[in-house]
Amino acid sequence: MFAQAAAGARADSTLMDPISTGHGINSLGRAKLALMLRSEEPIDPLIVYLDLPAQMGTGPLTRQ
């Protein structure tokens, strides 16, 4: 079951609204990242897409 969930998370590697809490990645995003990293077959590189609101811009994310 975990192998299938991990494969599905890697196949859809976009985190939707990942920082809605304002304090880093929300719990759903963290769970999806954990599944993506739980792989029997390593993916190099592991690419994660972030679906961010337009007002955030395209610069690097910084911790405040």
C-alpha positions in Angstrom: 0.0 0.0 0.0 2.8 2.5 0.9 4.7 1.7 -2.3 1.6 2.6 -4.4 0.9 5.7 -2.4 4.6 6.8 -2.8 4.5 6.2 -6.5 1.3 8.2 -6.8 2.8 11.1 -4.9 5.9 11.1 -7.1 3.8 10.9 -10.2 1.9 14.1 -9.2 4.8 16.0 -7.7 2.9 19.3 -7.3 2.2 20.7 -3.9 -1.0 22.7 -4.1 -1.1 25.8 -1.8 1.8 24.3 0.2 2.3 27.2 2.6 -1.2 28.1 3.5 -0.4 28.2 7.2 2.2 30.9 6.8 4.7 28.8 8.9 6.3 26.7 6.2 4.8 23.7 4.4 1.4 22.6 5.7 0.7 19.1 7.0 -0.8 17.8 3.8 2.4 19.0 1.9 4.6 17.4 4.5 2.7 14.1 4.2 3.0 14.2 0.4 6.8 15.0 0.6 7.2 12.1 3.1 5.6 9.7 0.6 7.7 11.0 -2.2 10.9 10.4 -0.3 9.7 6.9 0.8 10.9 5.2 -2.3 12.3 1.7 -2.8 13.7 3.0 -6.1 15.5 6.4 -5.6 14.7 9.1 -8.1 17.6 11.4 -8.9 16.8 14.2 -9.0 13.5 14.3 -7.2 11.6 17.3 -8.6 8.8 19.0 -6.5 6.6 21.7 -8.0 5.0 24.4 -5.9 1.6 25.9 -7.0 2.0 29.3 -5.3 -0.4 32.2 -5.4 0.5 34.8 -8.0 1.1 37.6 -5.5 4.1 35.6 -4.1 6.1 36.2 -7.2 8.7 33.8 -8.6 11.7 34.6 -6.3 13.2 32.1 -3.9 11.3 31.2 -0.8 12.7 32.6 2.4 11.9 31.8 6.0 10.7 34.8 8.1 
